[in-house]
Amino acid sequence: MAEPEIPDRFLGGYAQILGEVADTGRRLTRDELEARRALGRESAEAGHQLRALVRLHLAEARAAWPGAAKGSDPAATDAVLAAVEQAVDAFAEGFERAQRLTVRREEAARREFIDDLLYGRSDLGRLAERATRFGLRLSRAHAVAVATGPEAYTESDAVPRSVESALLARFSGRKILLTTKDGRLVCIAPGSQPDVLRYFAKQAHAATDGGQVAVGRPHRGPGGVVHSYDEALEALDLAQRMGLDDPVLYAADLLVYPVLTRDRQAMADLVRSELGPLQQARGGAEPLLHTLSVYFDAGCVAAETARRLALSVRALTYRLERIHQLTGSDPSDPMHRYSLQTAVIGARLLDWPAKEL
């Protein structure tokens, strides 16, 4: 596609200045330099390319050269070349200032949009209109993935940039928004393209040196993004409380936990009634609670549980018998196992016994 023609007004008497310089050998005045900077700013705001503008100035200098340089006079030639250098430098300075200002404005607008989007602020209709500017169609379903690592990240850090580069190289034509929020990496993608978030999770896990990634469920509309984002954050929080070390967590796979804690009082009553007697054990409830947690995580296989706890099977059997004696529930009995396991999950969710219920 041909570049748009640049109006002559962006030269702003450039040929006349060169002619005067050739006659007098003077340098550009402060007002002339400021005028060149102003023209550079205006040309940047008009959307022209700096390369094309510099080429225009050089072509104008060449066209004006025979008259301006007075043949082969070395002094005049040197003066004109110095003037060209001054003029182009001032013009480029103004152009770059305008570009930096535009970039800062774009960054501020992008950050404001992301804050509004992830916090559910602003009018939803207006939010949907603004989203198109950043490549999102909020009328469709979107899902959000959040990655956390050993340190807090900003968009200018190497980790987010490397993840973004990998995503753009793989999905250059997709409508994806990658950003950072509260020190975490955030990726928003169409809900119909789960491969994008899977790839983001893989890249983010590697870039954050083993960080954890949570993926919310797809939801439709402007409010759907914040819903999916909240689900991803809740999954990360749940992983921390439950000691889940999976590199990638899917909110859809963890729905049972919010259900269990929806009635906090009922869960607290279950923990107290099922596990409260463990506090009578020597060393308190924590060692036996940990034994139960590992036992259930190991599929109630005694040998595997003993290996994970670095115990003999005999020592593990003693602990399970002690739990039976204190609680009246036998962990190896399928009739008792469900209540005990639910209570153990509740204890981890409620941070018991570290916190009183």
C-alpha positions as CSV (number, residue, x, y, z in Angstrom):
1,M,0.0,0.0,0.0
2,A,1.4,3.4,-1.0
3,E,2.2,5.8,1.8
4,P,-0.1,8.8,2.1
5,E,1.3,12.0,0.4
6,I,2.8,14.4,3.0
7,P,1.6,18.0,2.6
8,D,4.3,20.6,1.8
9,R,3.2,22.6,4.9
10,F,5.3,20.2,7.1
11,L,8.4,21.6,5.3
12,G,7.5,25.1,6.7
13,G,9.8,27.3,4.6
14,Y,12.6,24.8,4.7
15,A,14.0,25.7,1.3
16,Q,14.0,29.4,2.1
17,I,16.0,28.8,5.3
18,L,18.6,26.8,3.4
19,G,18.8,29.6,0.8
20,E,19.5,32.2,3.6
21,V,22.0,29.9,5.3
22,A,23.9,29.5,2.0
23,D,24.0,33.3,1.5
24,T,25.0,34.2,5.1
25,G,26.5,31.1,6.6
26,R,24.3,31.6,9.7
27,R,22.9,28.9,11.9
28,L,19.2,28.4,12.6
29,T,17.7,30.7,15.2
30,R,16.0,29.5,18.3
31,D,12.5,30.4,16.9
32,E,13.3,28.5,13.7
33,L,14.3,25.4,15.7
34,E,11.2,25.6,17.8
35,A,9.1,25.9,14.6
36,R,10.8,22.7,13.3
37,R,9.9,20.9,16.5
38,A,6.3,22.1,16.3
39,L,6.1,20.8,12.7
40,G,7.5,17.5,13.9
41,R,4.8,17.2,16.6
42,E,2.1,18.0,14.1
43,S,3.3,15.5,11.6
44,A,3.4,12.8,14.2
45,E,-0.1,13.6,15.3
46,A,-1.2,13.5,11.6
47,G,0.1,9.9,11.5
48,H,3.0,10.3,9.1
49,Q,6.1,8.1,9.3
50,L,9.4,9.7,10.4
51,R,11.3,7.8,7.7
52,A,9.1,9.4,5.0
53,L,9.4,12.8,6.6
54,V,13.2,12.7,6.8
55,R,13.3,11.6,3.1
56,L,11.1,14.6,2.2
57,H,13.5,17.0,3.9
58,L,16.5,15.4,2.2
59,A,14.8,15.6,-1.2
60,E,13.9,19.2,-0.6
61,A,17.5,20.0,0.4
62,R,18.7,18.3,-2.8
63,A,16.2,20.2,-4.9
64,A,17.3,23.5,-3.4
65,W,21.0,22.7,-3.5
66,P,22.1,24.2,-6.8
67,G,20.8,27.7,-5.9
68,A,21.3,27.5,-2.2
69,A,24.9,26.2,-2.2
70,K,26.2,28.6,-4.9
71,G,28.0,26.1,-7.0
72,S,30.9,24.5,-5.2
73,D,31.7,27.1,-2.5
74,P,33.0,24.9,0.4
75,A,31.9,27.3,3.1
76,A,28.4,27.5,1.8
77,T,28.2,23.8,1.4
78,D,29.3,23.2,5.0
79,A,26.8,25.8,6.2
80,V,23.9,24.2,4.3
81,L,24.8,20.7,5.6
82,A,24.9,22.1,9.2
83,A,21.5,23.7,8.7
84,V,20.1,20.4,7.3
85,E,21.4,18.6,10.4
86,Q,19.9,21.2,12.7
87,A,16.6,21.3,11.0
88,V,16.1,17.5,10.7
89,D,17.3,17.0,14.3
90,A,14.8,19.5,15.7
91,F,12.0,18.1,13.5
92,A,12.7,14.6,14.7
93,E,12.9,15.7,18.3
94,G,9.4,17.2,18.0
95,F,8.2,14.1,16.3
96,E,9.6,11.8,19.0
97,R,8.1,13.9,21.8
98,A,4.7,13.7,20.3
99,Q,5.1,9.9,19.9
100,R,6.1,9.5,23.5
101,L,3.2,11.5,24.6
102,T,0.9,9.4,22.5
103,V,2.3,6.2,23.9
104,R,1.9,7.5,27.5
105,R,-1.7,8.4,26.7
106,E,-2.4,5.0,25.1
107,E,-0.8,3.2,28.1
108,A,-2.9,5.3,30.5
109,A,-6.1,4.6,28.5
110,R,-5.2,0.8,28.3
111,R,-4.5,0.6,32.1
112,E,-7.8,2.5,32.9
113,F,-9.7,0.1,30.6
114,I,-8.1,-3.0,32.2
115,D,-8.9,-1.7,35.7
116,D,-12.5,-1.1,34.7
117,L,-12.8,-4.4,33.0
118,L,-11.3,-6.6,35.8
119,Y,-13.1,-4.7,38.6
120,G,-16.4,-4.6,36.8
121,R,-16.5,-0.8,37.0
122,S,-17.9,1.7,34.4
123,D,-21.1,1.4,32.4
124,L,-21.1,-2.1,30.7
125,G,-22.3,-0.7,27.4
126,R,-19.5,1.9,27.3
127,L,-17.0,-0.7,28.5
128,A,-18.0,-3.0,25.5
129,E,-17.4,0.0,23.1
130,R,-14.0,0.7,24.6
131,A,-13.1,-3.0,24.4
132,T,-13.1,-3.0,20.6
133,R,-10.2,-0.6,20.6
134,F,-8.2,-3.3,22.4
135,G,-9.3,-6.2,20.2
136,L,-12.0,-7.6,22.4
137,R,-15.7,-8.2,21.6
138,L,-17.3,-8.5,24.9
139,S,-20.6,-9.6,23.5
140,R,-19.0,-13.0,23.1
141,A,-17.8,-15.3,25.9
142,H,-14.3,-14.8,27.3
143,A,-12.1,-16.7,29.8
144,V,-9.3,-15.3,31.9
145,A,-6.1,-17.0,33.1
146,V,-4.1,-15.6,35.9
147,A,-0.4,-16.6,36.6
148,T,1.5,-15.9,39.8
149,G,5.2,-16.3,40.4
150,P,7.9,-15.7,43.0
151,E,7.8,-11.9,42.5
152,A,5.4,-9.2,41.4
153,Y,5.4,-8.3,37.7
154,T,4.7,-5.2,35.7
155,E,4.0,-5.0,32.0
156,S,7.5,-3.7,31.3
157,D,9.3,-6.6,33.0
158,A,11.1,-9.3,31.1
159,V,8.7,-12.1,32.1
160,P,5.5,-10.6,30.8
161,R,7.3,-9.5,27.6
162,S,8.6,-12.9,26.9
163,V,5.2,-14.5,27.5
164,E,3.6,-11.9,25.2
165,S,6.2,-12.5,22.5
166,A,5.5,-16.3,22.6
167,L,1.7,-15.7,22.4
168,L,2.0,-13.3,19.5
169,A,4.3,-15.6,17.6
170,R,1.8,-18.5,18.0
171,F,-1.5,-16.6,17.8
172,S,-0.8,-13.5,15.9
173,G,-4.3,-13.2,14.4
174,R,-6.3,-14.0,17.6
175,K,-8.1,-11.4,19.8
176,I,-6.0,-11.7,23.0
177,L,-5.3,-9.2,25.7
178,L,-2.3,-9.8,27.9
179,T,-1.5,-7.5,30.9
180,T,-0.5,-7.5,34.5
181,K,-2.6,-6.8,37.6
182,D,-1.5,-6.7,41.2
183,G,1.8,-8.3,40.3
184,R,0.2,-11.2,38.4
185,L,0.1,-12.0,34.7
186,V,-3.4,-11.9,33.2
187,C,-4.5,-13.2,29.8
188,I,-8.0,-12.7,28.4
189,A,-9.0,-14.7,25.4
190,P,-12.2,-15.8,23.6
191,G,-13.9,-18.6,25.4
192,S,-14.1,-20.6,22.2
193,Q,-10.3,-20.8,22.0
194,P,-9.1,-22.7,25.0
195,D,-5.8,-23.5,23.3
196,V,-4.8,-19.9,23.8
197,L,-5.1,-20.1,27.6
198,R,-3.5,-23.5,27.7
199,Y,-0.5,-22.1,25.8
200,F,-0.4,-19.1,28.0
201,A,-0.4,-21.3,31.1
202,K,2.5,-23.3,29.7
203,Q,4.6,-20.2,28.8
204,A,3.8,-18.4,32.1
205,H,4.6,-21.5,34.2
206,A,8.0,-21.7,32.5
207,A,8.7,-17.9,32.5
208,T,7.8,-17.5,36.2
209,D,10.2,-20.4,37.1
210,G,7.5,-22.8,38.1
211,G,4.7,-20.3,39.0
212,Q,1.1,-21.4,39.2
213,V,-1.6,-20.6,36.7
214,A,-5.4,-20.6,37.3
215,V,-8.0,-20.5,34.5
216,G,-11.5,-19.3,35.0
217,R,-14.5,-20.6,33.1
218,P,-15.8,-18.8,30.0
219,H,-18.6,-16.3,30.6
220,R,-20.5,-14.0,28.1
221,G,-20.7,-10.2,28.1
222,P,-18.7,-7.4,29.8
223,G,-19.5,-8.8,33.2
224,G,-18.3,-12.2,32.1
225,V,-14.6,-11.2,32.0
226,V,-14.6,-10.1,35.6
227,H,-16.5,-13.2,36.6
228,S,-13.9,-15.4,35.0
229,Y,-11.1,-13.3,36.5
230,D,-12.6,-13.7,40.0
231,E,-12.9,-17.5,39.5
232,A,-9.2,-17.6,38.6
233,L,-8.2,-15.6,41.6
234,E,-10.3,-17.8,43.9
235,A,-8.7,-20.9,42.4
236,L,-5.2,-19.5,43.3
237,D,-6.4,-18.6,46.8
238,L,-7.9,-22.1,47.2
239,A,-4.6,-23.7,46.0
240,Q,-2.7,-21.8,48.7
241,R,-5.1,-22.8,51.4
242,M,-5.5,-26.4,50.3
243,G,-1.8,-26.9,49.4
244,L,-2.6,-27.7,45.8
245,D,0.6,-27.7,43.8
246,D,-0.7,-28.4,40.3
247,P,1.0,-26.0,37.8
248,V,-2.4,-25.3,36.2
249,L,-5.7,-25.1,38.0
250,Y,-9.1,-25.0,36.2
251,A,-11.9,-23.3,38.1
252,A,-14.3,-25.8,36.5
253,D,-12.5,-28.6,38.3
254,L,-12.7,-26.9,41.7
255,L,-16.4,-26.1,41.9
256,V,-16.9,-28.5,44.8
257,Y,-14.9,-26.4,47.2
258,P,-17.0,-23.2,46.9
259,V,-20.0,-25.4,47.4
260,L,-18.5,-26.9,50.6
261,T,-17.8,-23.5,52.1
262,R,-21.0,-21.8,51.0
263,D,-22.5,-22.5,54.4
264,R,-19.4,-21.7,56.5
265,Q,-21.2,-22.3,59.8
266,A,-22.3,-25.8,58.8
267,M,-18.8,-26.6,57.7
268,A,-17.4,-25.3,60.9
269,D,-19.8,-27.5,62.9
270,L,-18.8,-30.6,60.8
271,V,-15.1,-29.9,61.5
272,R,-15.6,-29.5,65.2
273,S,-17.8,-32.6,65.5
274,E,-15.7,-34.9,63.3
275,L,-12.1,-33.6,64.0
276,G,-12.4,-31.7,67.3
277,P,-11.5,-34.7,69.4
278,L,-8.1,-34.9,67.6
279,Q,-7.0,-31.9,69.8
280,Q,-6.8,-34.4,72.7
281,A,-3.9,-36.2,71.0
282,R,-0.3,-35.6,72.1
283,G,1.0,-32.8,70.0
284,G,-2.5,-31.5,69.2
285,A,-4.6,-32.1,66.1
286,E,-2.2,-31.0,63.4
287,P,-0.1,-34.2,63.0
288,L,-3.1,-36.5,62.8
289,L,-5.0,-34.1,60.6
290,H,-2.0,-34.1,58.2
291,T,-2.0,-37.9,58.3
292,L,-5.6,-37.9,57.3
293,S,-5.0,-35.4,54.5
294,V,-2.2,-37.4,53.0
295,Y,-4.1,-40.6,53.4
296,F,-7.0,-39.3,51.4
297,D,-4.8,-37.7,48.8
298,A,-3.1,-41.1,48.3
299,G,-6.4,-42.7,47.6
300,C,-6.5,-44.4,51.0
301,V,-3.6,-46.7,50.1
302,A,-1.7,-47.3,53.3
303,A,1.7,-48.2,51.6
304,E,1.6,-45.0,49.5
305,T,0.6,-42.9,52.4
306,A,3.4,-44.3,54.6
307,R,5.9,-43.5,51.8
308,R,4.7,-39.9,51.5
309,L,4.9,-39.4,55.2
310,A,8.2,-41.2,55.5
311,L,6.7,-43.7,58.0
312,S,6.5,-47.4,58.3
313,V,3.2,-49.0,57.5
314,R,3.0,-50.1,61.1
315,A,3.4,-46.5,62.3
316,L,0.8,-45.3,59.9
317,T,-1.6,-48.0,61.1
318,Y,-1.1,-46.9,64.6
319,R,-2.0,-43.3,63.7
320,L,-5.1,-44.4,61.9
321,E,-6.2,-46.4,64.9
322,R,-5.6,-43.5,67.1
323,I,-7.8,-41.3,64.9
324,H,-10.5,-44.0,65.1
325,Q,-10.2,-44.1,68.9
326,L,-10.5,-40.3,69.3
327,T,-13.1,-39.5,66.7
328,G,-15.1,-42.7,66.6
329,S,-14.8,-42.7,62.8
330,D,-12.6,-45.3,61.0
331,P,-10.8,-43.7,58.0
332,S,-10.6,-47.2,56.3
333,D,-14.3,-47.7,56.6
334,P,-16.2,-46.4,53.5
335,M,-19.2,-45.6,55.6
336,H,-17.1,-43.2,57.7
337,R,-14.6,-42.0,55.1
338,Y,-16.9,-39.5,53.3
339,S,-17.6,-37.5,56.5
340,L,-14.0,-37.6,57.6
341,Q,-12.7,-36.5,54.2
342,T,-15.2,-33.7,53.9
343,A,-14.3,-32.5,57.4
344,V,-10.6,-32.6,56.4
345,I,-11.2,-30.5,53.3
346,G,-13.2,-28.1,55.5
347,A,-10.4,-27.9,58.0
348,R,-8.0,-26.9,55.3
349,L,-10.4,-24.4,53.8
350,L,-11.0,-22.8,57.2
351,D,-7.4,-23.1,58.3
352,W,-8.2,-25.2,61.3
353,P,-6.8,-25.8,63.9
354,A,-4.5,-22.7,63.4
355,K,-7.7,-20.6,63.6
356,E,-10.5,-21.1,66.1
357,L,-13.8,-21.9,64.5
